[in-house]
Amino acid sequence: MRTPIGTMHATMTFDNVEGTWTGSAVGGDGGPAIPLRDIRTESTADGEHVTWSQTITTPLRLNLDFDVVVDDERMTGHSRAGRLPRTAVSGTRDPAR
Amino acid sequence: MLAQIILFDGFDPLDVIAPFEVLSAGSDALGGAIDVRLVGLESAGPVTSGTRGLELNATHVLEPEAPGMVILPGASGPTVGDPDLVRTIPVILAGLAGTALPDLIRRAFAAPDTLVATVCGGGLALAMAGLLEGRTAVTHTLGNDVLEATGTTVVRARVVDDGNLVSAGGVTSGLDLALYLLEREFGPRIAYSVEQLFEYERRGTVWRAQGHAALTV
């Protein structure tokens, strides 16, 4: 994901237990696992539309809102820190999952 | 009291010099009540600013618990550019989170007789290091949206007084900050005498969470 201080890498994990989504993110710098909040999904013609919020603390403290579309192996979309312009997010499915 | 102005690689010169001169003149008007120092985070010696390689000399190392004030300037450098390729100001400021700064400022906040003041991007640097969670502050106008995204409540005044944190907006607001600190610590006659000497008057209201909050009308 792109942020005002450069590109950051993270691994996001999503779980669905009886219809409720939970998730967490671990930054590429090995910081603590951050919970993903308010995960919402919606099926669209382009794929599964997913939104969530997270509060990162490393390498900097930032509130981020995500809005991505997920197909089988990839997700693309954007994140936004507060009122800043939205920035690109892209990801691939972890083959171990 | 001690007034310690922090130098770090890439600092903005005017963010440092404006409070340095104002507080020094204030100290003179007080008969030497303020020991104004330029300090390094971990060592003394020359530190290069972000403007044309201008250097200033840190004569001491920061003593975070010393009674008085610790002032953090912002950075100067490019404001636009790909942050993966260019050391933009946000990149420089975020990089301070990986230095001794956060722990030192945490200690300053915890010390009973020490206030932390920021000029320009200095406030944003503390916020990106996670030190301004739930606090009220301001930074350079170009950084206020990022400051808000760090969990800080932003008030777009020239100087914002949040108790042991007093923050100021961009560059020249360091003059207003230091004049306000003189007034807050030593009274208006000292601040006024320095305004006379410098042929400069502060502008705007210093924001504090006192009195009535304004209704939305």
Interface residues (C-beta under 8 A of the other chain):
Chain A: T3 P4 I5 G6 T7 T55 T57 T58 P59 L60 R61 L62 N63 L64 A81 G82 R83 L84
Chain B: P83 D84 T88 P90 V91 A94 A97 G98 A127 M128 A129 G130 E133 D145 V146 E148 A149 T150 G151
